[in-house]
C-alpha cells in the first residue's frame, strides 16, 4: 500500500462541504497540539503535507488527503481553551456531522499525548467511539520526550487510565525517530483490507 503518493485534496469548514466518500477513510482525531499533523506527515514521509501549527487550535476545518487506495482525514483538534464558544460549537457540529454521516470510515486513529493523563475531552471522544462500536485504535504520541524508565511507568499508568476501553489497541509512536510508524501503517492496511 503506497503511503507516499498522497496529496492534499480538500478542506471542509461545514458539513455541506464534505466531499463524496468514495474511498475508505482513515480518520485522525485528538486534542489540539497532540501531534496529529506530525503523525500524518511521518506516515506519508513529507515534511508539511499536514500543516504543523505553532498555534494550537488553528485547524478549523476537516482536511482530506487523497491516496491511491484511501483517504486520510484530519479532524480539527478539540479542547483548545483560547477559541470562542461559537467556534467550538461550529467545530463540534462539523466533527459530529462528519462522524454521523454515512461515510466509508474504516478506522479512527485517536491520538493521545503519552506524557499526560487523557483529558475530559479525550475521555468523551473515546467513550463516543467505544459506545458507537466505531473501529478505532489509540496512538500514544511524543514517546521520544520520555526517558526509558518514565516511558515504562507511563505505559503502566495509561493501561490503568484506559481500562474502560478494553480490547482497544495502543500504539506508542514518535514523530522524531519514527518508532511505532510501521505499527500504524500495518493497522491502517489491516483495516483497509478489511
N, C-alpha and C positions, 0 to 999 in steps of 0.2 A: 504494500500500500504506500503510495507516494505522499509523504508529508511535506515535501519541499516545493511542490508545484501548487502553491496556494496564493490567491490574490484577494485583496480587499474587494468586496462586492457592493455592499450597501449599508447605510446607517439608517435605522428606523427610529424616529422620535415619537411615533404614535402607533397604535395597534393597526390602524387603517393602512399604514405604510409598509407593513410586513410583506416581504416578498413571498412568492409561492414556495411551498415546502415540497420540492420535487426531488430532494436527496435526503439521505439520513443526516440528522443534525446532532452534533456533539456540542453540548452547551457548557459554558464556563460561568460559574456563579460564585460569588463570595463578597466579603466585606471590602469596602474601599481600601486600597493600599495593601492588599493581601498578596499581590504578585500574580494577578490573572494575566496581565499583558506579558509579563516576563515568561510565564509558563507557555503561553501561545507562541511567543517569539522563539523560545528554545525548541519547541515542538517542530516548528517549520524551518528552523535554522536560519532565521532572519533577525537582524538587529531591531528593526522597528516596523514590522508589519502592523502589529497592535501597538498603539502609542502608549508608551510608559509615561505617566504623568507625575510630575513632582508635586502636583496639587491633587490630593485625594478628592474623590467625588466629582472629578472633571468629566468622566464619561457619562453622558446623559442620554445616550442612545443605545439601542441594541445593534451591535456591529456584526455583520455577516462576512465571513471569509470563505471563498469558494475553492474547493479542491476538486480533483477529477471525480472521486467517488463519494464525496461527502461535503458537508459544510461545517465550519467551526462557527459557533455563535457566542459572542462575548456580551453577557448581560451587564447593565450598569452596576457598579459596586454599591452596596447598601450600607446604611449605618453611619454615614458621614455627617457629623453634627452641624457643620457650617453651611448647610444647604437649607433654603427656606422650606417651610411646611408644604407650601403649594408645589414646589419642585419635588419634594419627597413623595407627595401624593401622586404626582404625574409619573414618577419612576415606578411606584408600586403598581399603578394601573397598567403601565406599559408591560412590566415584567409578568404580572398576573395574567394580562391579556395574552401575552405570548405563550406562557406555560399552559393556559387552559384552552388555547385554540387547538384545533385538530392538526397538529404538526407531526412530522416524522422525526420526533425526538427519540434517539436510540440510547443516549447516555447523557447524564448530567454530571459534570465534574465539579463537586462542591469543594471550594478551596478554603482552608483554614491555616492561619499562621501558627506553626508548631510551637512558637515561643510563648504563646498566650492561651489562656483558657478561652474556649469558644464564648463569644458574646451572646447576649439575649437574641440578637438578630440572627446569629449563626444557628442557635437552637431552634428558633422559629422556622427558619428555612429548612433545616434538617427534619424537623417534625412534619412540615408540609410535604416534603419529598417522601419521607418514610410512610406517612399515613396514606398518601395517594398512590403508594406502590410504584413510584417513579424509579426508573433504572438509574442508580447513581453510585458513585464511589467518592471517597474523600481523599483529596490530595493535601498533604501537610507541607506547606511551603516554608522556605527560609531555613531549611535544615542546616545549611552551612554556617549559620550565625551562632550555632551552639557547639561547644566542645563536646567530646565523646561522652563524658560522664553526665553532663547536663542533658544531652540529647537522649541518652538511655532513660534518665529519670523522667523526662517529658513524655517519652513514648508510653511509659507505665501510667503516668497521670492521664494522658489522652485516652488510653484504654478505659480508665475509670470514668472520665468526663463524658465519653460517648457510649457508655454501656447500654443505654436505651436503644441504640441503633444496631442491634445485634445482626451479625452476618454481613455488615457493610464493609467492603474492602477499604483499607487505609494504605495510602502510598506516600511515604516520605519523599520529598523532592527538593533539589537545589537548582536554581537557575544559574548559579555561578559555576558549579563543577559538573552539572548535568546528571548527578546521581538521581536515580528514580525515573529518568526520562524514558528508558526502554520499557519500564513497567507501565508508564502512562500510555505509551504507543501500543503496547500489547493489549491493554484493556480496551482501548479505543477500537482496535482491529477486531477484537473478540465480539464487541457489541455491534459493530457494523455488519460483521458477517452473520450475526445472529446465532 
